[in-house]
């Protein structure tokens, strides 16, 4: 079934026939729409039950709860299901968190329907009972007013002496405001982006067209494309537009010493470049003055940025380290340790893999599936995002450079807001009022006498 958002919104209840190989003839899908409120609260609750009906012939029930939001037309939509607790008529379910706008669209007096089921492996779950409440009642917390009789309508209709099928009690309820990435940015938090470029010899001689660092007069190389794609977005969140730009894996003039933490602009004390154009100029200059060498060590540049992030834990600044590299990391144990140490800091690390090398080790650092660890200690949170450049450039025939860069930037920056907010929440940092909010507050304040 295909349709447009406009069709759904304009129809009240949008209905359309379903088609497909395994779809029964005459099947129809009905879709209702409702504009969600801008409510930013979330609620964390825990429930227990006592003396639930025994539904299984050979054992006790396997109960779980299903929560429904009441829609504007009186229908109900599932918003949450608890876990199943096996063979227990007096279960206590784990605490869970759900957005208030999903549960009741921000309306504390809107009905919330809760159904209790006995789980069956064939999917034909048996209803134990139903009850209704609302968020205003739930926020009163644990007490007699939040103990609910679980009523099974069929049993109630058949048995004159039927009382209930057990009771469900609220154990705890906590409502919190969930601040967004933009709340913090509006409140004055600044993004500080540091760029680190791989100058190891595996990139190839910059004077040769086969090199990943080759400066063609016709189009930018992959390093330059990635730098500009990300930098032009990040710089809009940075008030001073000054970027520290580092290089690693090169021999430096005049003595040829190997460095994994040198300033691209060649300045001995000041790594800052003015805007992305300044970074690009420093990058081009470095290619003409340093000798590509090796090995590929990440830990020095990570620790470099971590030192600055460690001094700014109050939420006024958040740091991003963009690493552009072509090869396999040669200091993996040190890099793992550096990332685990940095995971408690206001820092995110973006790694862009340039070229056709195998980047298997990068997936380990990007802890989406398995949390990164070092010496038995796990990262406090996931702070690494790895993106292979080749997945975004040259894959779509006829796509121009600007569109390729836009897709690359979207993928690279996708996880930053969540990583940013996770740091703020873990450290209980609230956004400051925006300048406009502060002006409104001052204007509405009573006069001083």
Secondary structure, DSSP 8 states (H G I E B T S, - for coil): ----HHHHHHTSEEEEE--STT--TT-EEEEE--------EEEEEEEEEES-----SSS--BEEEEEEEE-TTS-EEEEEE---BSSBSS-B---EEEEHHHHHTT-TTSEEEEEEEE--TTS--EEEEEEEEEHHHHTT-SSGGGEEE-B-HHHHHH-TT---S-EEEEEEEEEEE---HHHHHHTT-EEEEEEEEE-BGGG--TTSTTSTT---SSS--HHHHHHHHHHHHHGGG-SS-EEEEEEESEEETTTTEEESSEETT--SS--EEEHHHHHHHHHHHHHHHSEEB-----HHHHHHHHHHHTT--SSSEEEEEEEEE-S--S-HHHHHHHHHHHTTSSEEEEEEE-SS---HHHHHHSTTSS--EETTEE-SS--EEEEEGGGTSSSSTT--HHHHHHHHHHHHHTTHHHHHHHHHHHTT------HHHHHHHHHHS----
